[in-house]
Amino acid sequence: MKCLICYQSKTGTTAKCAEILKKKLEKRGAQVTAANLAAGRPQLAGYDCIITGAPVRMGKIPKETKAFLEASRNELLNCKKTAFFICSAFPAQTQQVLLENFPRELLEASVCAAGFGGEVDIHKQKGFDRFMARMMTNLVKHYKAAMPSVREENIEAFANTLCGGVDKEKN
């Protein structure tokens, strides 16, 4: 299977998740290319599977990712497999964020759509996002809760779904 992972990343978490997913898919025998949407719209022809990933800020994915989805709608609908993931510090809101940000027909035609968790690193934030990250960090400390993190088990399950549960290293 030849896969393309299209992603956009603001602080590096979505890029990190795209790289983890790439390695997991390659371990299962897939040929994988990762393309940062910030560098422009990649060519989608020739891929069996197209995966789109985006960060979430205040419940929204970046407008550039939405524009990519809209401009690529027909190609994505005609692709053999499509899948979507988001990176968010609030995993309980994954389904709501997906439904509010991704075109419904693309979600319905996809093999899977999931959240990979998220990270909050104050040093990678700017402006209002830095202020919000600091507040979140303080609340987490105050309530002795766990900081948001990338959920590698979600990425593993996503890769399994895309590859039909086949792991070439285990066979």
N, C-alpha and C positions, 0 to 999 in steps of 0.2 A: 504494500500500500504506500502510495506517495502522498505525504501530508504537508500542508502549509499552515503554519501557525501565524496568524496576523494579530498583532497586539499593539496596544498603546500603553505607555507607562509613565507616570508622573514622578514617582519617587523611587522607582526601581523594583517594587514588589511584583508588579505584573510581569516585568521582564524576567525576574527570578522564577516566577511560576511557569512562564513559557519555556524557560530553559529546563526546569525539572520535568515538565511534560514531554519536551523534546527527547530527553534522555530515556524516559520511561517508554515512549513509543519506539525509539530506536532499539531498545532492549527487546522489544517484541517483534523486531524485523522490519519496521517501517522506515522509509526514507523520509526524513523530515527537514524542512526549511523553515526557519523563523524569520519573520519580517516585521520590523517596527513600523507602524503606520505613520510615525512622525517623519520617516524618510520618504514617504510618498506611497501611493497606491500600488501594491504589487500586482503582477500578472497572475491571474487565477487559473488560466488554462493549463491543462496537463496534470492537475492534482485530483486524486481520488477522494481526498478528504480536506476540507478547509475548516479550520478552527479559528474563532475570533475571541480574543480576550481583552478585557478592559478594566481599568480601575474604577472605583466608585467614590465620588465625593458628594456629600450631602444628598445621597440617594440618586445621583445622576452619573451616567457614563459620559466621557468627553464628547463634545459635539463633533469632533473629527471622526470618532469611531462611528457615531450615528450616521454621519455623511458617507463613510465608507460602506456601511451596511445598506444604506439607501441606494447608492450608486452601483453596488454589486448585487442587488437583490435578485435579479434574474439569473446571474451566474451561480449564486449561492443556492437558489432553488433548483437549478439543474445539475448541481454537483451530486455525486454518488452519496457522500456523507458530509454533513455539516455538524458543527458542535460549537457551543459558546461557553465561556467562563468569565466570571467576574472575580475581582479581588476587593474584598470589603472587610472592614474591622467589625462589621455587624452581620455575622453569618445567619442569624435568625431571620433576616430580611431578604435573603437571597432570592426566593421565588418572586416576591413583590418587586424587587429591583429589576429582575429579568423581564417580568411582564410589563413594567412601566417604561423600559428603555430599549428593548429589542422588538422589532416588528413581529407581531404575533404569528404571521404565516411562516416566518423563518424559524421561530421557536418550535412551531408545530411540525415542521419538516425536518427538524434536527434529530440526530441520534441521541444527543444528550446536551443538557445545559446545567451548569453547576457553579457553586461558589468555592473558591479555593482558600477562603480566609483572608487575612490581611495583616499588615504590620503597621505599627505606629512608631516612627523614628522622628523625634522632634528635630534632630539635626538635618533631616532631609526636607523639612517643611519650610514654607515661607509665608509671611504675612498672617492672614486670618487662619490658615490651616495650621500654622505653628502654634498660634494661640489656642486653637481647639485641641490640638494634640497634647499640649501641656495640661489643659484642663482634664482631658481624658486620663492622662497618666496620673494626675493627682487623685482623681476619683477612684481609679483602680487601686492605688496604694491605700487610700482611706478605707475602702471596703474590702481590702485584702483579696481582690479578685485577680484573675489571670489576665495578663495583657493579650490583646489579639495576636494571633500568629498564623502563619501559613499552615494550612492543614494538608500535609503531604498524603495522608490517607485518602483525602478527597481527590487529589490529583491521580493517585494510584487507581481508584475506582473509575475515574473518568477515562484513563488510558485503557483499562480493562474493557469498559463498555465499547470504546472505539475499535478495539482489536478483537472483540468477541471473546474476551477472557483468555486469549492465547499469550503465553509468555515463553518465547523461544528458549530462554536460558533454563527454564524449569523442565522443558520437554527433552 
